[in-house]
Amino acid sequence: MAITYKDAGVDIDAGNALVDRIKPLAASTTRPEVLGGIGGFAALMRLPTGYREPILVSGTDGVGTKLKTSLAANRHDTIGIDLVAMCVNDVLVTGAEPLFFLDYYATGALSVEVAASVIAGIAEGCRQSGAALVGGETAELPGLYGKGDYDLAGFCVGIVEREEIRPQRNLAAGDVVIGLPSSGLHSNGHSLARKVVLEVLALPLDAKPPELLGASVADELLRPTIIYQPSFRALREARVPWKAAAHITGGGLVENPPRIFADDTLAVELDATTWTVPPIMQLIAKAGVAPAEMARTFNMGLGMTIVVPPEAATQTVELLAPQGARIVGKLVPRAGGEASRQV
C-alpha cells in the first residue's frame, strides 16, 4: 500500500477545507486598497492616497502562554482578537493607521473547527482595528506539536505621515499622562498568572472565587485584549496634539511607559490612586506576589498611556471618555535613575 502525506500526520484536504472556511472571514475585513484575496502566493495592497511622505510601520507578536488556557478551556473564539491586538496596539503608538494583517497558525493535527474559530477571532480583531486580513499560513507539524496543540503569530503593517511619527522629541516635564484601562491581563504575564491561580491557589478553570465578582477563572484568563484603534482614530480626527504613547505589555508599568524617551532626562510619574486594578490582578497579588513584581509583570489596569501637553489634557479625557480615559500621571525630571515610578 502506498504511503501518503496523511499517513505522516498532514491532512491536505483539511487544509483546503480551512481555506474555504476563512475566505469569507477575510473578505469581511477588506479595505479599498486590497488588490488580491486569500489563496495567492502573496498579498497585494496599494498605499492609501493623501499622504505626502508615507512611512510604513510594522509589528509582530504572539499571545504567549495564554494559549495554554485557551486549549485547556477549549475556548478558541477570542484568542485571535488577542493576536491582532498585540500587533496593532504596538503599531498605533507610532501614530500609524493599521493597513493589513497576516497570521501564522501552526498545529500538530489540523482541526478545521478549532482553526476556523481562532481565525474568526483574528477577523474580528481586524474589523475592530480597520486592518485587512490579507493572508496567512497554516502549518501542520505533527513532529513538532502534540495532537491538539497549536501556536499563533501575527504580523501587522500600518502607515503614517512622516511628520506625524510618534514619539515626538518635544516631551517636557509637566506633560500629562492619560491612561486607557485594560480589560484585564491582556496577553502578558500569563505564566505567572497561571502559576498563582491554577497551582498556588489550585483553582479550576470553572471556579468563581468571590474576588472575581461572578466571573470564572477561565473568563478572566481569556478576557481578550483591548484594541485601542478607536481611541487613536478619535485623536487623529480631532487633531489632538498628543506627543507619545506606550502600549503596556511585557514589562508592565515599570518598563513600558519610559520607552517613549530618547534620553534619560525625564521620568513617568503615575498616581496609582487614579485607576482601578482589575480583580484578577488583585487576586494574584493577594496570593503573595510582591507589588514590585506585579508592576513589572502586569499592566495593573492600564493598557495604554498617552502623553499630551497640559493644555490638551481636558480635551483628551473628554474625547476618550467612552474608552474610560483619565489623567493618571505626568512627566517629571528624572532623579535617582528611575524612569517610571508610582506615587
MOZIHU-V253527 format. One record per pair of residues at least 12 apart in sequence whose C-alpha atoms are under 10 Angstrom apart, sorted by sequence separation. I is the first residue (numbers start at 1). GAP is how many residues later the second one is. If there is no record, write none. Layout:
# MOZIHU-V253527
[[I	GAP] [I	GAP]]
This chain:
# MOZIHU-V253527
[[26	12] [33	12] [34	12] [67	12] [88	12] [139	12] [204	12] [205	12] [206	12] [207	12] [208	12] [245	12] [246	12] [247	12] [257	12] [282	12] [314	12] [329	12] [25	13] [32	13] [33	13] [34	13] [66	13] [88	13] [105	13] [203	13] [204	13] [205	13] [206	13] [232	13] [244	13] [245	13] [246	13] [257	13] [281	13] [313	13] [314	13] [329	13] [23	14] [24	14] [31	14] [32	14] [33	14] [34	14] [87	14] [105	14] [119	14] [138	14] [203	14] [204	14] [205	14] [245	14] [246	14] [254	14] [313	14] [328	14] [329	14] [23	15] [33	15] [205	15] [244	15] [245	15] [253	15] [22	16] [23	16] [32	16] [33	16] [63	16] [66	16] [103	16] [137	16] [205	16] [244	16] [31	17] [63	17] [84	17] [119	17] [136	17] [243	17] [244	17] [253	17] [281	17] [20	18] [62	18] [63	18] [84	18] [136	18] [281	18] [282	18] [19	19] [20	19] [63	19] [64	19] [84	19] [103	19] [136	19] [198	19] [228	19] [281	19] [306	19] [19	20] [62	20] [63	20] [83	20] [102	20] [197	20] [280	20] [281	20] [305	20] [307	20] [310	20] [61	21] [62	21] [63	21] [101	21] [278	21] [279	21] [304	21] [305	21] [306	21] [309	21] [61	22] [62	22] [63	22] [101	22] [277	22] [278	22] [279	22] [305	22] [306	22] [307	22] [308	22] [16	23] [60	23] [61	23] [62	23] [63	23] [80	23] [115	23] [133	23] [194	23] [277	23] [278	23] [302	23] [305	23] [307	23] [308	23] [60	24] [61	24] [62	24] [63	24] [101	24] [102	24] [132	24] [197	24] [276	24] [277	24] [278	24] [305	24] [307	24] [61	25] [62	25] [101	25] [131	25] [132	25] [275	25] [276	25] [277	25] [60	26] [61	26] [100	26] [131	26] [275	26] [276	26] [302	26] [59	27] [60	27] [61	27] [99	27] [131	27] [194	27] [275	27] [59	28] [60	28] [98	28] [101	28] [110	28] [193	28] [272	28] [58	29] [59	29] [61	29] [100	29] [101	29] [102	29] [110	29] [111	29] [58	30] [59	30] [60	30] [99	30] [100	30] [101	30] [102	30] [103	30] [109	30] [110	30] [126	30] [59	31] [60	31] [98	31] [99	31] [100	31] [101	31] [102	31] [103	31] [104	31] [105	31] [106	31] [107	31] [108	31] [109	31] [110	31] [190	31] [58	32] [59	32] [97	32] [98	32] [99	32] [100	32] [101	32] [102	32] [103	32] [104	32] [105	32] [106	32] [107	32] [108	32] [109	32] [110	32] [122	32] [190	32] [57	33] [58	33] [59	33] [97	33] [98	33] [99	33] [100	33] [101	33] [102	33] [103	33] [104	33] [105	33] [106	33] [107	33] [108	33] [109	33] [57	34] [97	34] [98	34] [99	34] [100	34] [101	34] [102	34] [103	34] [104	34] [105	34] [106	34] [107	34] [108	34] [109	34] [114	34] [118	34] [186	34] [187	34] [56	35] [57	35] [80	35] [83	35] [99	35] [100	35] [101	35] [102	35] [103	35] [104	35] [105	35] [106	35] [107	35] [108	35] [115	35] [185	35] [186	35] [187	35] [58	36] [106	36] [107	36] [108	36] [109	36] [111	36] [114	36] [184	36] [185	36] [186	36] [187	36] [57	37] [76	37] [77	37] [80	37] [81	37] [84	37] [85	37] [88	37] [92	37] [107	37] [108	37] [109	37] [110	37] [111	37] [183	37] [184	37] [185	37] [186	37] [187	37] [188	37] [57	38] [58	38] [76	38] [77	38] [79	38] [80	38] [81	38] [83	38] [84	38] [88	38] [106	38] [107	38] [108	38] [109	38] [110	38] [184	38] [185	38] [186	38] [187	38] [254	38] [57	39] [75	39] [76	39] [77	39] [78	39] [79	39] [80	39] [81	39] [82	39] [83	39] [84	39] [106	39] [107	39] [108	39] [109	39] [110	39] [111	39] [184	39] [185	39] [186	39] [253	39] [254	39] [268	39] [56	40] [57	40] [58	40] [74	40] [76	40] [77	40] [78	40] [79	40] [80	40] [81	40] [82	40] [84	40] [85	40] [89	40] [107	40] [108	40] [109	40] [110	40] [183	40] [184	40] [185	40] [186	40] [254	40] [255	40] [256	40] [55	41] [56	41] [57	41] [58	41] [60	41] [62	41] [76	41] [77	41] [78	41] [79	41] [80	41] [81	41] [84	41] [85	41] [88	41] [107	41] [108	41] [109	41] [183	41] [184	41] [252	41] [253	41] [254	41] [255	41] [54	42] [56	42] [57	42] [58	42] [59	42] [60	42] [61	42] [62	42] [75	42] [76	42] [77	42] [78	42] [79	42] [80	42] [81	42] [83	42] [84	42] [88	42] [107	42] [108	42] [182	42] [183	42] [184	42] [251	42] [252	42] [253	42] [254	42] [255	42] [56	43] [58	43] [60	43] [71	43] [75	43] [76	43] [77	43] [78	43] [79	43] [80	43] [81	43] [82	43] [83	43] [84	43] [85	43] [88	43] [106	43] [107	43] [108	43] [182	43] [183	43] [251	43] [252	43] [253	43] [254	43] [256	43] [76	44] [77	44] [78	44] [80	44] [81	44] [84	44] [85	44] [106	44] [107	44] [182	44] [251	44] [252	44] [253	44] [254	44] [76	45] [77	45] [80	45] [81	45] [84	45] [105	45] [106	45] [107	45] [181	45] [182	45] [251	45] [252	45] [253	45] [254	45] [78	46] [79	46] [80	46] [81	46] [105	46] [106	46] [180	46] [182	46] [250	46] [251	46] [252	46] [253	46] [260	46] [295	46] [77	47] [78	47] [81	47] [84	47] [104	47] [105	47] [106	47] [249	47] [250	47] [251	47] [252	47] [253	47] [257	47] [260	47] [295	47] [81	48] [104	48] [105	48] [180	48] [249	48] [250	48] [251	48] [252	48] [253	48] [256	48] [257	48] [84	49] [103	49] [104	49] [105	49] [248	49] [249	49] [250	49] [252	49] [253	49] [256	49] [257	49] [275	49] [103	50] [104	50] [248	50] [249	50] [252	50] [253	50] [257	50] [275	50] [48	51] [102	51] [103	51] [104	51] [180	51] [248	51] [252	51] [253	51] [275	51] [47	52] [102	52] [103	52] [247	52] [248	52] [253	52] [274	52] [275	52] [101	53] [102	53] [103	53] [248	53] [249	53] [274	53] [275	53] [45	54] [101	54] [102	54] [248	54] [249	54] [274	54] [45	55] [100	55] [101	55] [102	55] [247	55] [248	55] [249	55] [273	55] [274	55] [100	56] [101	56] [247	56] [248	56] [271	56] [272	56] [43	57] [99	57] [100	57] [101	57] [246	57] [247	57] [248	57] [270	57] [271	57] [272	57] [98	58] [99	58] [100	58] [220	58] [246	58] [247	58] [270	58] [271	58] [43	59] [98	59] [99	59] [100	59] [220	59] [221	59] [245	59] [246	59] [247	59] [269	59] [270	59] [271	59] [97	60] [98	60] [99	60] [188	60] [189	60] [220	60] [245	60] [246	60] [269	60] [270	60] [96	61] [97	61] [98	61] [188	61] [189	61] [220	61] [244	61] [245	61] [246	61] [268	61] [269	61] [270	61] [96	62] [97	62] [98	62] [186	62] [187	62] [188	62] [189	62] [244	62] [245	62] [268	62] [269	62] [95	63] [96	63] [97	63] [186	63] [187	63] [188	63] [189	63] [217	63] [243	63] [244	63] [245	63] [267	63] [268	63] [269	63] [94	64] [95	64] [96	64] [97	64] [178	64] [185	64] [188	64] [215	64] [242	64] [243	64] [244	64] [267	64] [268	64] [269	64] [34	65] [91	65] [94	65] [95	65] [96	65] [215	65] [242	65] [243	65] [266	65] [267	65] [268	65] [269	65] [33	66] [34	66] [87	66] [88	66] [90	66] [91	66] [92	66] [94	66] [95	66] [96	66] [176	66] [179	66] [182	66] [212	66] [213	66] [241	66] [242	66] [243	66] [266	66] [267	66] [268	66] [33	67] [86	67] [87	67] [88	67] [89	67] [91	67] [92	67] [95	67] [175	67] [176	67] [177	67] [178	67] [179	67] [180	67] [211	67] [212	67] [213	67] [241	67] [242	67] [265	67] [266	67] [267	67] [31	68] [86	68] [87	68] [88	68] [91	68] [92	68] [95	68] [96	68] [175	68] [177	68] [211	68] [212	68] [240	68] [241	68] [265	68] [266	68] [267	68] [30	69] [31	69] [83	69] [84	69] [85	69] [86	69] [87	69] [88	69] [91	69] [95	69] [96	69] [210	69] [211	69] [212	69] [240	69] [264	69] [265	69] [266	69] [269	69] [272	69] [273	69] [30	70] [83	70] [84	70] [86	70] [87	70] [88	70] [94	70] [95	70] [96	70] [211	70] [212	70] [241	70] [242	70] [264	70] [265	70] [267	70] [268	70] [269	70] [270	70] [271	70] [272	70] [273	70] [29	71] [83	71] [84	71] [85	71] [94	71] [95	71] [172	71] [211	71] [212	71] [241	71] [242	71] [264	71] [266	71] [267	71] [268	71] [269	71] [270	71] [271	71] [272	71] [29	72] [80	72] [82	72] [83	72] [84	72] [93	72] [94	72] [95	72] [164	72] [171	72] [211	72] [240	72] [241	72] [265	72] [266	72] [267	72] [268	72] [269	72] [270	72] [271	72] [79	73] [80	73] [93	73] [94	73] [170	73] [171	73] [210	73] [240	73] [258	73] [264	73] [266	73] [267	73] [268	73] [269	73] [270	73] [80	74] [92	74] [93	74] [94	74] [168	74] [169	74] [170	74] [209	74] [232	74] [242	74] [264	74] [265	74] [266	74] [267	74] [268	74] [269	74] [167	75] [168	75] [169	75] [211	75] [228	75] [240	75] [241	75] [264	75] [166	76] [167	76] [168	76] [227	76] [228	76] [240	76] [71	77] [164	77] [166	77] [167	77] [168	77] [226	77] [227	77] [238	77] [71	78] [165	78] [166	78] [167	78] [225	78] [226	78] [238	78] [261	78] [71	79] [164	79] [165	79] [166	79] [167	79] [240	79] [177	80] [235	80] [258	80] [259	80] [68	81] [235	81] [238	81] [258	81] [259	81] [67	82] [68	82] [201	82] [234	82] [257	82] [258	82] [67	83] [68	83] [197	83] [201	83] [256	83] [257	83] [258	83] [67	84] [200	84] [235	84] [254	84] [255	84] [256	84] [257	84] [67	85] [231	85] [234	85] [235	85] [254	85] [255	85] [65	86] [197	86] [201	86] [234	86] [254	86] [45	87] [64	87] [193	87] [196	87] [197	87] [200	87] [253	87] [254	87] [63	88] [64	88] [193	88] [196	88] [200	88] [231	88] [232	88] [253	88] [254	88] [45	89] [62	89] [63	89] [64	89] [171	89] [195	89] [196	89] [231	89] [253	89] [43	90] [44	90] [62	90] [63	90] [171	90] [193	90] [194	90] [196	90] [197	90] [230	90] [231	90] [21	91] [25	91] [43	91] [44	91] [61	91] [62	91] [63	91] [169	91] [171	91] [177	91] [179	91] [193	91] [196	91] [231	91] [18	92] [21	92] [42	92] [43	92] [61	92] [62	92] [167	92] [168	92] [169	92] [173	92] [176	92] [177	92] [178	92] [192	92] [193	92] [196	92] [230	92] [231	92] [18	93] [19	93] [22	93] [26	93] [29	93] [30	93] [42	93] [43	93] [60	93] [61	93] [62	93] [167	93] [168	93] [169	93] [172	93] [173	93] [175	93] [176	93] [177	93] [184	93] [185	93] [196	93] [230	93] [18	94] [21	94] [22	94] [25	94] [26	94] [29	94] [40	94] [41	94] [42	94] [60	94] [61	94] [166	94] [167	94] [168	94] [169	94] [172	94] [173	94] [176	94] [177	94] [181	94] [182	94] [184	94] [185	94] [231	94] [14	95] [15	95] [17	95] [18	95] [21	95] [22	95] [25	95] [28	95] [29	95] [38	95] [39	95] [40	95] [41	95] [59	95] [60	95] [61	95] [167	95] [171	95] [172	95] [173	95] [179	95] [180	95] [181	95] [182	95] [183	95] [184	95] [185	95] [228	95] [14	96] [15	96] [16	96] [18	96] [20	96] [21	96] [24	96] [25	96] [26	96] [27	96] [28	96] [29	96] [30	96] [37	96] [38	96] [39	96] [59	96] [60	96] [179	96] [181	96] [182	96] [184	96] [185	96] [193	96] [14	97] [15	97] [18	97] [19	97] [22	97] [25	97] [26	97] [29	97] [30	97] [37	97] [38	97] [39	97] [58	97] [59	97] [60	97] [181	97] [184	97] [192	97] [10	98] [11	98] [12	98] [14	98] [18	98] [21	98] [22	98] [25	98] [26	98] [28	98] [29	98] [34	98] [36	98] [37	98] [38	98] [58	98] [59	98] [128	98] [129	98] [131	98] [9	99] [10	99] [11	99] [17	99] [21	99] [24	99] [25	99] [28	99] [29	99] [31	99] [33	99] [34	99] [35	99] [36	99] [57	99] [58	99] [59	99] [125	99] [128	99] [129	99] [130	99] [9	100] [10	100] [11	100] [15	100] [26	100] [29	100] [30	100] [31	100] [32	100] [34	100] [57	100] [58	100] [86	100] [125	100] [128	100] [129	100] [130	100] [9	101] [18	101] [22	101] [26	101] [29	101] [30	101] [31	101] [56	101] [57	101] [58	101] [85	101] [86	101] [125	101] [126	101] [128	101] [129	101] [25	102] [29	102] [30	102] [31	102] [56	102] [57	102] [85	102] [86	102] [125	102] [128	102] [192	102] [29	103] [30	103] [31	103] [55	103] [56	103] [57	103] [121	103] [28	104] [29	104] [30	104] [54	104] [55	104] [56	104] [82	104] [83	104] [129	104] [193	104] [27	105] [28	105] [29	105] [54	105] [55	105] [56	105] [82	105] [189	105] [192	105] [193	105] [26	106] [27	106] [54	106] [55	106] [56	106] [192	106] [26	107] [27	107] [53	107] [54	107] [55	107] [189	107] [190	107] [25	108] [26	108] [51	108] [53	108] [54	108] [55	108] [57	108] [79	108] [189	108] [190	108] [26	109] [51	109] [52	109] [53	109] [54	109] [55	109] [188	109] [189	109] [23	110] [51	110] [52	110] [53	110] [54	110] [55	110] [188	110] [189	110] [23	111] [47	111] [48	111] [50	111] [51	111] [52	111] [187	111] [188	111] [23	112] [47	112] [185	112] [186	112] [187	112] [22	113] [185	113] [186	113] [184	114] [185	114] [184	115] [185	115] [186	115] [183	116] [184	116] [185	116] [182	117] [184	117] [185	117] [186	117] [19	118] [181	118] [182	118] [183	118] [184	118] [185	118] [19	119] [66	119] [181	119] [182	119] [183	119] [184	119] [18	120] [66	120] [67	120] [181	120] [182	120] [183	120] [66	121] [69	121] [180	121] [181	121] [182	121] [65	122] [66	122] [68	122] [179	122] [180	122] [181	122] [182	122] [15	123] [63	123] [64	123] [65	123] [66	123] [67	123] [68	123] [179	123] [180	123] [181	123] [15	124] [63	124] [64	124] [65	124] [66	124] [178	124] [179	124] [180	124] [181	124] [15	125] [62	125] [63	125] [64	125] [65	125] [66	125] [69	125] [179	125] [180	125] [64	126] [65	126] [68	126] [178	126] [179	126] [180	126] [63	127] [64	127] [65	127] [66	127] [177	127] [178	127] [179	127] [12	128] [65	128] [66	128] [177	128] [178	128] [179	128] [10	129] [11	129] [65	129] [176	129] [177	129] [178	129] [10	130] [176	130] [177	130] [178	130] [9	131] [10	131] [98	131] [176	131] [177	131] [9	132] [10	132] [73	132] [97	132] [175	132] [176	132] [177	132] [8	133] [9	133] [72	133] [73	133] [96	133] [175	133] [176	133] [177	133] [8	134] [9	134] [174	134] [175	134] [176	134] [8	135] [92	135] [93	135] [97	135] [172	135] [174	135] [175	135] [176	135] [178	135] [69	136] [89	136] [92	136] [93	136] [96	136] [97	136] [171	136] [172	136] [173	136] [174	136] [175	136] [176	136] [177	136] [178	136] [89	137] [92	137] [95	137] [96	137] [171	137] [172	137] [175	137] [176	137] [180	137] [9	138] [89	138] [90	138] [91	138] [95	138] [171	138] [175	138] [176	138] [178	138] [179	138] [85	139] [86	139] [88	139] [89	139] [92	139] [93	139] [97	139] [170	139] [178	139] [82	140] [85	140] [86	140] [87	140] [88	140] [89	140] [92	140] [95	140] [96	140] [167	140] [180	140] [82	141] [83	141] [84	141] [85	141] [86	141] [88	141] [92	141] [95	141] [179	141] [180	141] [182	141] [81	142] [82	142] [83	142] [84	142] [85	142] [178	142] [181	142] [182	142] [75	143] [79	143] [81	143] [82	143] [84	143] [85	143] [89	143] [180	143] [181	143] [75	144] [78	144] [79	144] [80	144] [81	144] [82	144] [85	144] [179	144] [180	144] [181	144] [73	145] [77	145] [78	145] [79	145] [80	145] [81	145] [82	145] [179	145] [180	145] [181	145] [72	146] [73	146] [76	146] [78	146] [79	146] [81	146] [179	146] [180	146] [75	147] [77	147] [78	147] [95	147] [178	147] [179	147] [180	147] [69	148] [70	148] [95	148] [178	148] [179	148] [180	148] [69	149] [73	149] [94	149] [95	149] [177	149] [178	149] [179	149] [93	150] [94	150] [95	150] [177	150] [178	150] [179	150] [70	151] [93	151] [94	151] [176	151] [177	151] [178	151] [69	152] [70	152] [93	152] [94	152] [176	152] [177	152] [178	152] [69	153] [92	153] [93	153] [176	153] [177	153] [92	154] [93	154] [175	154] [176	154] [177	154] [66	155] [67	155] [90	155] [92	155] [174	155] [175	155] [176	155] [66	156] [90	156] [91	156] [174	156] [175	156] [176	156] [89	157] [90	157] [173	157] [174	157] [175	157] [89	158] [90	158] [172	158] [173	158] [174	158] [88	159] [89	159] [90	159] [172	159] [173	159] [174	159] [89	160] [171	160] [172	160] [173	160] [86	161] [172	161] [173	161] [63	162] [86	162] [86	163] [94	166] [93	167] [93	211] [93	212] [93	213] [89	214] [89	215]]
